[in-house]
Each structure stands twice: as structure tokens, then as C-alpha cells.
Amino acid sequence: MVNKKGKKIKIPWSLLFNIVIFGLTAFLILYFIFSDGGFVDLVNSGLKINTVWLLIAIFVHILNLTLDMTIIYMFLKETCPEMTLYKAFICSMTGQFFCAVTPSATGGQPMQVVSMSRLGVRPAKTTAALIQKFLVWQFTLTTVCVIAVVARFGFFAQFLDPPMWIASLIGFAAQIALIVALLLASFCKPLTTKVVNGFIHFLGRIHIIKDPEEKIKNVDETLTSFHDSNKTLNKNKELLIKVYAITAVQMMSYFLVPYCIARSFGIDCNVFDMLCAQAYVNMVSCLVPLPGGSGAAEYCFSVFFGSYFSGITIKSAILLWRTITYYGTIVFTAPFAMLKSRKTNEEKLENNVS
């Protein structure tokens, strides 16, 4: 691109990426609304939609968000007496928003650390609490996936092709590998320090980081504080038991959304089978490094829930599912997340000026 003065204007890759993702999202929404068998055809078909079940679907997702905030509050309250529900709410909303709009949900935790730092919570303590929370979520999710694979393998194997099964197994293996990596980072300080310091030295040698020794010193102080917070959290067994129980309820509330949508269409289905199907959708769609697994999530839903919904309801079910759990979450959390992000940038500008 060239401006009026004839100079070339470089368009950032991040901007191009966001434009592509926005275009893909808009295309998928319009496709599920106006294509053959889409939402318009469903409305015109005269099928009565039970709005009570749709409201229940929205409620269980709100319950999911509420429990997410509760778990953050419980973990941070353990090491930060000044922790409040308001701070936990901002932290949760920030995480939900940036997980939804960044590839593989990589932006959620870093932005939560930033927002909590602004609210007076030390980054090391926030990081420790969030990793503990993530470990609990991954252990619970892996357990649910194991149950789903063992209990319903024969059922889904009837209509799934080999590539989809391979993708499911890879997704399952990736979750286990992630848990192992997080456990090492959380409880093996010497190994974590060695790996991080080696990485910083490497970045210093290729001139990406200036003064690597100073950076290593700062990182070592953060890691020490992080592991101390981890020790404090893990001493409270009662807290961990409560958090695991709440996380299980939170996960089930999220997984129940497709079941509620099916019931709103008058489809009589087994709730356990629907929960297992959602577990498979999560396992496969998480492999795609796009915000919200765009495209992959919709495709996986159509594959694993295809035997429950008919040709006239499957596209509308996908649209409602994504609207409630993804698009709606972005719209609801954006004001809180963007407010904190904007204020943080303004503070950085003021600090630079001063």
C-alpha cells in the first residue's frame, strides 16, 4: 500500500490476521443464518422453539462465568487478603475476553496479570493463582475426556472417520502434555529456572534482549515469589477440594449448553451422551490455533452432534451454541476488559511522559 506522498505503508501482520478472523467469523454467522437449512429456513419451517430451554442454556453459561470468577477469588484470597469479588470479576472478564480473541486463548492469562497488577495484586501471586486454576481445569477436563473416550468410544466410532479420531487422540495427548509441563513449572524450580535462564541467554546472544543478566535476575525473583505462592496454595487441601468440585460444576454447566439447545428444538436426547460429545468437540477444536477455534469448533460440533440434530436444525444449533458461548461472551466481557486495557495503556503513557 502507498500513501499520497508515494511512500509504502506497511500493514502489520496482526492487523491482517484480525481482519481475516473477523471476515471468517462474519462469513460463518451469515452462512448459518441464510444458507440452506440455516436459521431462516428453521424459522420458516414452523418448528416451535422452546424459549424456556434457550433461557436455561443462557443461564448455565452465565453460571459458568460466575463460577470462573468465584474460583479466581478463592485462589487469590488465599495469598492476597486484600482480594475482593470486584477484582475477581474484572480478572475473570478480562481473561474470558482475551482468551476468546487471541489464538489458542494465549492472551487471557497475561492480560489478567496486567489487570490485577493495576488493581494492586502482585504479578507473581496472580500468576501462581492462575496457573493453579488452569491446572485444576486441565486435570478436570482430562478426567472428563477419559470418561468420554472410555464410555462412548463405540458409539462415536460408528460414524466418525479415522482422521477425526486421530485428531481427538492428538487433542487428548496435548492436554496431558500441557499438564506435565505446568506441573514441572509449578513444582520444579531448579528445572524451570534452568530452562528460562537458558532461553534468556539465547535471546541475548541473538540480540533480542538487552542486558540478559539483569533480566535473569528479575525473572529469578519472580520465579521465587511464584513458587512460594504455589507452596502456600497447595498447603490448603480443603481449598483444593472445594475448587475441584466447583470446577467440575463449572465445566458441566458449559458442556450443558448444546443439550439445552437440543431440548429447545424438541429433541429428546441423553444428557450424558451430549456431555461426552461436547468433550470430544473441545479435544479436537483446541488443536486449531485460531481465536475461539473459529471454523474448527463449528465443524467439530456438526460432526459430534450430527446424530442428534436433523438437517434443518444442525446449523441453527451451531449458531445458537456459538452465540451463547462465544460471540455473546465477547460482547458481554469486552467493556470490562477493554476498559482496563485502555487505562493500563494510558498509565504507561503518563509514566513515560513523567
C-alpha positions in Angstrom: 0.0 0.0 0.0 1.3 3.5 -0.9 0.2 6.8 0.7 -0.3 10.2 -1.1 3.4 11.0 -0.8 4.4 7.8 -2.6 5.8 6.1 0.5 5.0 2.5 1.2 2.8 1.8 4.2 3.5 -1.5 6.0 0.4 -3.2 7.2 1.1 -5.1 10.5 0.6 -8.9 10.3 -1.5 -8.7 13.5 -4.0 -6.3 11.7 -4.2 -8.6 8.7 -4.7 -11.6 10.9 -7.5 -9.8 12.8 -9.2 -8.8 9.5 -9.1 -12.4 8.3 -10.5 -13.7 11.5 -13.2 -11.1 11.5 -14.1 -11.9 7.9 -14.2 -15.7 8.7 -16.4 -15.0 11.7 -18.8 -12.8 9.7 -19.0 -15.4 7.0 -19.8 -18.2 9.4 -22.5 -16.2 11.1 -24.1 -15.3 7.7 -23.7 -18.9 6.5 -25.5 -20.4 9.4 -28.3 -17.8 9.1 -29.0 -17.7 5.4 -27.7 -20.9 3.8 -29.9 -23.9 3.0 -31.1 -25.4 6.3 -29.9 -22.3 8.2 -31.7 -20.3 10.8 -34.0 -18.6 8.3 -35.2 -21.9 7.0 -35.7 -23.2 10.5 -38.0 -20.2 11.3 -39.9 -20.7 8.0 -40.3 -24.4 8.7 -42.8 -23.6 11.5 -40.8 -25.6 14.1 -41.6 -24.3 17.5 -38.6 -23.4 19.6 -38.9 -23.7 23.4 -37.7 -20.4 24.7 -37.5 -21.7 28.2 -34.8 -24.2 27.3 -32.9 -21.4 25.4 -33.1 -19.3 28.6 -31.7 -22.2 30.6 -28.9 -22.5 28.0 -28.0 -18.9 28.6 -28.4 -19.3 32.4 -26.0 -22.3 32.6 -23.4 -20.3 30.6 -23.8 -17.4 33.0 -23.3 -19.9 35.8 -20.1 -21.0 34.1 -18.8 -17.4 34.0 -19.9 -16.8 37.6 -18.0 -19.9 38.9 -14.9 -18.8 36.9 -14.9 -15.6 38.9 -15.5 -17.5 42.1 -12.6 -19.8 41.6 -10.3 -16.9 40.9 -11.4 -15.2 44.1 -10.9 -18.3 46.1 -7.3 -18.8 44.9 -6.2 -15.2 45.1 -7.8 -14.7 48.5 -5.6 -17.4 49.9 -2.4 -15.3 49.3 -3.9 -11.8 49.0 -6.1 -10.7 51.9 -7.0 -7.5 50.1 -8.7 -9.6 47.3 -12.3 -8.6 46.6 -15.1 -10.0 44.4 -14.9 -6.9 42.2 -11.2 -7.6 41.5 -12.0 -11.2 40.8 -14.8 -10.1 38.4 -12.5 -7.9 36.4 -9.9 -10.6 36.3 -12.4 -13.1 35.1 -14.0 -10.9 32.5 -10.5 -9.8 31.2 -9.5 -13.5 30.9 -12.7 -14.5 29.1 -12.4 -11.7 26.6 -8.7 -12.1 25.7 -9.0 -15.9 25.6 -11.8 -15.5 23.1 -10.0 -13.1 20.8 -6.4 -14.4 20.8 -5.1 -17.5 19.0 -5.3 -20.7 21.2 -6.5 -18.4 24.1 -2.9 -17.3 24.7 -3.8 -13.7 25.6 -6.1 -14.5 28.5 -3.7 -15.1 31.4 -1.1 -12.4 30.6 -3.8 -9.7 30.4 -5.3 -11.0 33.6 -1.9 -10.5 35.3 -1.8 -6.9 33.9 -5.3 -6.0 35.0 -4.7 -7.4 38.5 -1.4 -5.6 38.8 -3.3 -2.4 38.1 -5.6 -3.3 40.9 -2.7 -3.7 43.4 -2.1 -7.5 43.2 1.5 -8.6 42.7 2.0 -10.3 39.3 3.8 -13.4 40.9 0.8 -14.0 43.1 -1.7 -13.6 40.2 0.4 -15.9 38.0 0.6 -18.6 40.7 -3.2 -18.5 41.3 -4.0 -18.5 37.6 -1.7 -21.5 36.9 -3.2 -23.3 39.8 -6.6 -22.6 38.4 -5.5 -23.7 35.0 -4.0 -26.9 36.4 -7.3 -27.7 38.2 -9.3 -27.0 35.0 -6.9 -29.2 32.9 -7.0 -32.1 35.3 -10.8 -31.9 35.5 -11.1 -31.6 31.7 -8.7 -34.6 31.1 -10.7 -36.7 33.6 -13.9 -35.9 31.8 -12.3 -36.7 28.4 -11.1 -40.0 29.7 -14.6 -40.9 30.8 -16.0 -39.7 27.5 -13.5 -41.8 25.4 -13.9 -44.9 27.5 -17.7 -44.7 27.9 -18.8 -43.7 24.4 -15.9 -44.8 22.1 -18.1 -47.4 20.5 -21.0 -45.0 19.9 -19.0 -42.3 18.2 -16.8 -44.8 16.3 -19.8 -45.8 14.3 -19.9 -42.5 12.3 -16.5 -40.8 12.7 -13.8 -41.1 10.1 -10.2 -42.1 11.1 -8.8 -38.5 10.7 -11.3 -37.2 13.3 -10.4 -40.0 15.7 -6.7 -39.2 15.2 -7.4 -35.5 15.9 -9.3 -36.5 19.0 -6.4 -38.6 20.3 -3.9 -35.8 19.5 -6.0 -33.3 21.4 -6.2 -35.7 24.3 -2.4 -36.2 24.3 -1.8 -32.4 24.0 -3.8 -31.9 27.2 -1.8 -34.4 29.1 1.5 -32.9 27.8 0.3 -29.5 28.9 -0.4 -30.7 32.4 3.0 -32.3 32.7 4.7 -29.0 31.6 2.7 -27.0 34.0 3.4 -29.3 36.9 7.1 -29.0 36.2 6.9 -25.2 36.0 4.9 -25.1 39.3 6.8 -27.6 41.4 10.3 -28.0 40.0 12.0 -24.6 40.4 15.6 -25.7 39.5 14.5 -27.1 36.2 12.2 -24.2 35.5 15.0 -21.7 36.3 17.5 -23.6 34.1 15.1 -23.6 31.1 14.1 -20.0 31.5 17.7 -18.7 32.0 18.9 -20.7 29.0 16.1 -19.2 26.9 17.0 -15.7 28.0 20.7 -16.3 27.3 19.8 -17.4 23.8 17.7 -14.3 23.2 20.6 -12.2 24.4 23.0 -13.9 22.0 20.8 -13.1 19.0 20.4 -9.5 20.3 16.7 -9.7 21.0 17.1 -9.0 24.7 19.5 -6.3 26.1 21.3 -7.0 29.4 20.2 -10.7 29.8 21.9 -10.9 33.2 19.6 -8.2 34.6 16.6 -9.9 33.0 17.6 -13.2 34.6 17.9 -11.6 38.0 14.4 -10.1 37.7 12.9 -13.4 36.4 14.6 -15.3 39.2 12.9 -13.0 41.8 9.6 -13.5 40.1 10.0 -17.3 40.0 10.9 -17.4 43.7 7.8 -15.4 44.6 5.8 -17.6 42.2 6.9 -20.9 43.8 6.4 -19.5 47.3 2.8 -18.6 46.4 2.4 -22.1 44.9 3.5 -23.7 48.2 1.1 -21.6 50.2 -1.8 -22.6 47.9 -1.0 -26.3 47.9 -0.9 -26.5 51.7 -4.6 -25.7 51.8 -6.1 -29.1 50.9 -9.6 -28.1 51.8 -9.4 -25.2 49.3 -8.2 -27.5 46.5 -11.0 -30.0 47.1 -13.6 -27.2 47.0 -12.0 -25.7 43.8 -12.0 -29.1 42.1 -15.7 -29.6 43.0 -16.6 -26.1 41.8 -14.6 -26.6 38.6 -16.5 -29.8 37.8 -19.8 -28.0 38.2 -18.4 -25.1 36.0 -17.4 -27.5 33.3 -20.7 -29.3 33.3 -22.6 -26.0 33.1 -20.6 -25.1 30.0 -21.0 -28.6 28.4 -24.8 -28.5 29.1 -25.4 -25.7 26.6 -25.8 -28.0 23.5 -28.1 -30.2 25.5 -30.4 -27.3 26.3 -30.4 -26.2 22.7 -31.4 -29.6 21.6 -34.2 -29.7 24.1 -35.3 -26.3 22.8 -35.8 -27.8 19.4 -37.9 -30.6 20.9 -35.1 -33.2 20.6 -35.2 -36.0 23.2 -31.6 -36.8 23.9 -29.4 -38.4 26.6 -27.7 -35.8 28.7 -24.6 -38.0 29.3 -24.1 -38.6 25.6 -24.4 -34.8 24.9 -21.8 -34.1 27.6 -19.4 -36.7 26.1 -20.0 -35.2 22.6 -19.0 -31.7 23.9 -15.9 -33.2 25.4 -14.9 -34.5 22.0 -15.6 -31.1 20.4 -13.2 -29.5 23.0 -10.5 -32.0 22.4 -10.4 -31.5 18.7 -11.1 -27.8 18.3 -8.4 -26.8 20.8 -5.8 -28.0 18.2 -6.6 -25.2 15.8 -4.5 -22.0 16.7 -7.3 -19.6 15.9 -9.3 -17.3 18.2 -12.1 -19.5 19.6 -11.1 -22.3 17.2 -13.1 -20.4 14.5 -14.2 -22.8 11.8 -12.9 -25.9 13.6 -15.3 -25.5 16.6 -18.3 -25.3 14.2 -17.1 -28.3 12.1 -16.5 -30.4 15.2 -19.9 -29.6 16.5 -21.5 -30.7 13.3 -19.5 -34.0 13.4 -20.0 -35.0 17.0 -23.6 -33.7 17.3 -24.7 -34.6 13.8 -26.5 -37.7 15.0 -28.7 -35.7 17.4 -29.7 -32.8 15.2 -31.5 -33.0 11.9 -30.6 -31.3 8.6 -33.0 -28.4 9.4 -31.7 -27.9 13.0 -27.9 -28.5 13.0 -26.9 -25.2 11.5 -29.2 -23.3 13.8 -27.9 -25.3 16.8 -24.3 -24.3 15.9 -25.3 -20.7 15.5 -27.1 -20.6 18.9 -24.3 -22.5 20.6 -21.6 -20.1 19.3 -23.7 -17.1 20.0 -24.2 -18.1 23.7 -20.8 -19.4 24.5 -18.5 -17.4 22.2 -19.9 -14.3 20.4 -22.1 -13.4 23.4 -19.2 -13.8 25.8 -17.1 -11.4 23.7 -19.8 -8.8 23.7 -20.5 -9.1 27.4 -16.9 -9.1 28.6 -15.5 -6.5 26.2 -16.5 -3.4 28.1 -14.7 -4.6 31.3 -11.7 -6.0 29.5 -11.2 -3.0 27.1 -11.7 -0.5 29.9 -8.8 -2.0 31.9 -6.7 -2.4 28.9 -7.2 1.2 27.9 -6.5 2.6 31.4 -3.3 0.5 31.6 -2.0 2.0 28.3 -2.9 5.5 29.5 -0.9 4.9 32.7 2.1 3.6 30.7 1.9 6.8 28.6 1.8 9.0 31.7 4.8 7.2 33.2 6.8 7.7 30.1 6.0 11.4 30.0 6.8 11.9 33.6 
